């Protein structure tokens, strides 16, 4: 990432935090949870007994490789949005015989470590890590421009966004993956995306408020990051983690709640929180088959196939990009 990109991300973080803390209902976009420390904590979360999603999605990727290969075909460049540690990626790469792998992530050190680990597992596969904010269209490495492309977006990360933002992101992904596409329907970009399913709220709340407190540390790390990068003095000991099922919106919400009245500054701006007031830090929307299909269609993708784990907790969907850029 260039110095200009780094400066742009730092300014975007500052702007989002100051705007969010200045609202009547305080909120900071979930993407800022994932600095290097946050990304490492999230990987720890995925190994917790309460966090079923990673195990369920991994089961699908392990058991459906033959079907992926048949429907996706060999020789595509796999572009993973928000690559994280790429734990699930080897399962997909072994199944479909890709021409290249491009992990995209905002956490640079984490990205490069993960890319190096994957390169060691697949020494003959060209790997091109790109440090970028994938919420916007990304310029992909020139070497993969002429290749057919498969986007990979596991983990139900799409559920972290409100529906309009999620649809916008899906359109940006399509624009990214259409680079070099000549319009031949057979070569249209594909997207393999994980979407968590609506289920018992008791199961969902436990997954986001684990007994070991790892998710609480993950959430509180955002306040630590704000203090470190924006000269803040948020009293961390006076914030607590909360995970709430919001049935009306079919989502788990994460909040940082003040345990007493507090005053603090961030980037020279003063803020106040009363006891019980929260900073809304993350949504995790859960889907039905219909709501998942509607979201994909709104983002310019036509669902092609859908797979569930054995307990029907999690879905993996293959979608094809619309032939026309402005198609619904």
C-alpha positions in Angstrom: 0.0 0.0 0.0 1.3 3.4 -0.9 1.8 6.2 1.6 -1.2 8.0 0.0 -3.4 4.9 0.5 -2.2 4.7 4.2 -3.0 8.3 4.7 -6.4 7.9 3.1 -7.2 5.0 5.4 -6.1 6.9 8.5 -8.2 9.9 7.5 -11.2 7.6 6.8 -10.8 6.0 10.2 -10.6 9.4 11.9 -13.7 10.7 9.9 -15.8 7.6 10.7 -14.9 7.7 14.4 -15.6 11.4 14.9 -18.8 11.2 12.9 -20.0 8.1 14.7 -19.2 9.3 18.2 -21.0 12.6 17.4 -24.3 10.9 16.6 -27.2 10.8 19.1 -26.9 7.0 18.8 -23.1 6.5 18.7 -21.8 4.0 16.2 -18.5 3.2 14.5 -18.4 1.0 11.3 -17.5 -2.6 11.9 -14.6 -2.6 9.4 -12.5 -0.7 11.9 -12.5 -3.6 14.3 -10.1 -5.3 12.0 -6.6 -3.8 12.6 -3.8 -6.4 13.0 -4.7 -7.0 16.7 -8.4 -7.2 15.9 -7.8 -9.6 13.0 -5.8 -11.9 15.3 -8.5 -11.8 17.9 -11.1 -12.7 15.3 -9.1 -15.7 14.2 -9.1 -16.8 17.9 -12.9 -16.3 18.0 -13.3 -18.7 15.0 -11.8 -21.5 17.1 -14.1 -21.0 20.1 -16.7 -23.8 20.8 -19.5 -21.3 20.8 -18.6 -19.9 17.3 -20.2 -22.5 15.0 -20.0 -20.5 11.8 -16.4 -21.3 10.9 -16.9 -25.0 11.5 -20.1 -25.1 9.5 -18.7 -23.2 6.5 -15.5 -25.3 6.6 -17.6 -28.5 6.5 -19.3 -27.2 3.3 -15.9 -26.3 1.7 -14.5 -29.7 2.6 -17.4 -31.8 1.4 -18.5 -30.0 -1.8 -15.2 -29.6 -3.7 -16.3 -31.7 -6.6 -19.4 -29.6 -7.1 -17.4 -26.4 -6.9 -15.0 -27.7 -9.5 -17.8 -28.6 -11.9 -19.6 -25.3 -11.6 -16.7 -23.0 -11.4 -14.2 -24.7 -13.7 -10.4 -24.6 -13.6 -8.2 -21.7 -14.5 -9.9 -18.8 -12.7 -8.1 -16.2 -10.6 -9.5 -16.4 -7.1 -9.9 -12.9 -5.5 -10.6 -13.2 -1.8 -12.2 -10.1 -0.2 -11.0 -9.6 3.4 -8.7 -12.6 3.3 -7.9 -12.8 7.0 -5.8 -15.8 7.8 -7.0 -17.7 4.6 -7.7 -20.8 6.7 -10.6 -21.8 4.5 -9.0 -20.8 1.2 -6.8 -23.9 0.7 -9.9 -26.1 0.7 -11.2 -24.1 -2.3 -7.9 -23.8 -4.1 -7.4 -27.5 -4.0 -10.8 -28.2 -5.4 -10.9 -25.8 -8.4 -7.3 -25.7 -9.7 -7.0 -21.8 -10.1 -4.6 -19.8 -12.2 -3.8 -17.3 -9.5 -4.8 -16.1 -6.0 -5.3 -12.5 -5.0 -6.0 -11.9 -1.3 -7.3 -8.4 -0.4 -7.3 -7.1 3.1 -7.0 -3.8 5.0 -4.7 -5.3 7.7 -1.4 -5.2 5.9 0.9 -7.2 8.2 -1.7 -9.8 8.7 -2.3 -10.0 5.0 1.3 -10.5 4.1 1.8 -13.2 6.8 -1.3 -15.1 5.6 -0.2 -14.8 1.9 3.2 -16.1 2.7 1.8 -19.1 4.5 -0.5 -19.9 1.6 2.3 -19.5 -0.9 4.2 -22.1 1.0 1.3 -24.5 0.7 0.9 -23.8 -3.0 4.4 -23.0 -4.3 3.3 -23.3 -8.0 0.4 -20.9 -7.6 1.0 -17.2 -8.3 -0.1 -15.2 -5.2 -0.6 -11.5 -5.4 -1.5 -9.9 -2.0 -3.2 -6.5 -2.3 -3.5 -4.3 0.8 -6.7 -2.4 0.1 -10.1 -1.3 1.3 -12.4 -3.7 -0.6 -15.5 -1.6 0.2 -14.6 0.3 -3.0 -13.5 -1.0 -6.4 -10.0 -2.3 -6.3 -7.4 -2.2 -9.1 -6.3 -5.8 -9.4 -2.7 -6.8 -10.4 -2.2 -6.5 -14.1 -1.1 -10.2 -14.4 -4.6 -11.4 -13.7 -6.6 -8.9 -15.9 -7.1 -11.3 -18.8 -8.1 -14.2 -16.5 -11.6 -15.3 -15.6 -12.3 -14.4 -12.0 -13.9 -15.9 -9.0 -14.6 -13.7 -6.0 -14.5 -15.5 -2.6 -16.2 -13.8 0.4 -16.5 -16.4 3.2 -17.4 -16.0 6.8 -20.7 -14.2 6.3 -18.9 -10.9 6.5 -21.6 -9.5 4.2 -23.9 -9.7 7.2 -21.8 -7.0 9.0 -23.4 -4.4 6.8 -26.9 -2.9 6.6 -28.7 -4.1 3.4 -28.1 -1.0 1.3 -24.3 -1.0 2.1 -24.1 -4.7 1.5 -25.8 -4.3 -1.9 -23.4 -1.4 -2.7 -20.4 -3.6 -1.7 -21.6 -6.5 -3.9 -21.8 -4.0 -6.9 -18.2 -2.8 -6.1 -17.1 -6.4 -6.0 -18.6 -7.1 -9.4 -16.9 -4.0 -10.8 -13.6 -5.2 -9.4 -14.0 -8.7 -10.8 -15.2 -7.5 -14.2 -11.8 -6.0 -15.0 -10.7 -7.6 -18.3 -14.0 -9.3 -18.9 -15.0 -9.3 -22.6 -18.7 -9.8 -22.1 -18.8 -13.5 -22.9 -21.5 -14.9 -20.6 -19.4 -18.1 -19.9 -16.5 -16.0 -18.7 -18.6 -13.7 -16.5 -17.2 -13.2 -12.9 -18.4 -15.6 -10.3 -18.8 -15.1 -6.5 -18.7 -17.7 -3.8 -20.1 -16.2 -0.7 -20.8 -17.4 2.9 -24.1 -16.3 4.5 -25.0 -17.3 8.1 -28.6 -18.4 8.7 -31.4 -17.2 11.1 -31.5 -19.6 14.1 -32.2 -19.8 17.8 -31.2 -16.4 19.4 -29.7 -18.3 22.3 -27.2 -20.0 20.0 -26.5 -16.6 18.2 -25.9 -14.6 21.4 -23.6 -17.2 22.8 -21.5 -17.1 19.6 -21.0 -13.4 20.0 -20.5 -13.3 23.8 -18.3 -16.3 24.5 -17.6 -17.6 28.0 -13.8 -17.0 27.6 -14.4 -13.3 26.8 -12.5 -13.3 23.5 -15.2 -11.5 21.6 -15.3 -8.9 24.4 -11.6 -8.3 23.9 -12.1 -8.1 20.2 -14.9 -5.4 20.6 -12.9 -3.4 23.2 -9.9 -3.5 20.9 -11.7 -0.9 18.9 -11.6 1.6 21.8 -7.9 0.7 22.3 -7.2 1.5 18.6 -9.1 4.8 18.8 -7.0 5.8 21.8 -3.7 4.8 20.1 -4.3 6.1 16.6 -6.5 9.2 17.3 -5.0 10.4 20.6 -8.0 9.3 22.6 -8.4 8.9 26.3 -11.5 6.6 26.4 -11.6 5.0 29.8 -11.5 1.3 28.8 -12.3 0.0 32.2 -15.6 1.8 32.1 -16.8 0.1 28.9 -18.3 -3.4 28.7 -19.1 -5.7 25.7 -22.7 -6.5 24.9 -24.2 -8.8 22.2 -28.0 -8.5 21.5 -30.3 -10.3 19.1 -32.5 -7.7 17.2 -35.3 -9.8 15.8 -36.9 -6.9 13.8 -33.7 -6.6 11.7 -32.7 -10.3 12.0 -29.2 -9.4 13.3 -26.9 -9.7 16.3 -25.7 -6.3 17.4 -22.4 -5.7 19.2 -22.1 -2.7 21.5 -19.6 -1.1 23.9 -21.7 0.1 26.8 -20.7 2.7 29.4 -20.9 1.3 33.0 -21.0 4.9 34.4 -21.1 8.4 33.1 -17.8 9.2 31.3 -16.2 12.1 29.4 -13.3 11.6 27.0 -11.6 13.2 24.0 -10.7 11.8 20.6 -8.6 13.7 18.1 -9.1 16.8 20.3 -12.9 16.5 20.3 -14.8 15.9 23.6 -17.5 13.4 23.9 -19.8 12.3 26.7 -21.5 9.0 27.4 -24.1 8.4 30.2 -24.3 5.1 32.1 -26.0 2.5 29.9 -25.3 4.4 26.7 -23.6 2.4 24.0 -21.3 2.7 20.9 -22.8 0.4 18.3 -19.8 -1.4 16.8 -21.0 -4.3 14.6 -24.1 -5.8 13.1 -24.2 -9.5 12.0 -27.3 -10.0 9.9 -28.6 -13.5 9.5 -30.3 -14.7 6.4 -33.1 -16.9 5.0 -32.9 -18.3 1.5 -35.1 -15.6 0.2 -33.3 -12.7 1.9 -30.0 -14.0 0.7 -31.2 -14.2 -2.9 -32.8 -10.8 -2.8 -29.6 -9.2 -1.5 -27.4 -10.9 -4.2 -29.8 -9.8 -6.9 -29.8 -6.2 -5.6 -26.0 -6.3 -5.8 -25.9 -7.5 -9.4 -25.4 -11.2 -8.9 -27.7 -14.1 -9.9 -27.6 -17.1 -7.5 -26.6 -20.3 -9.2 -26.2 -22.9 -6.5 -26.5 -23.1 -2.7 -25.1 -25.5 -0.1 -25.8 -26.0 3.6 -23.8 -27.7 6.3 -25.2 -30.9 7.9 -27.0 -29.0 10.7 -28.3 -26.3 8.3 -26.7 -23.5 10.2 -24.8 -21.8 7.4 -25.1 -21.4 3.6 -22.5 -21.1 0.9 -23.8 -19.6 -2.4 -22.4 -19.5 -5.9 -23.6 -16.5 -7.9 -22.8 -15.2 -11.4 -22.3 -11.5 -12.2 -25.0 -9.9 -14.4 -24.0 -9.6 -18.0 -25.0 -5.9 -18.0 -23.3 -3.6 -15.6 -26.5 -1.8 -14.6 -28.7 -4.9 -14.3 -30.6 -5.3 -11.1 
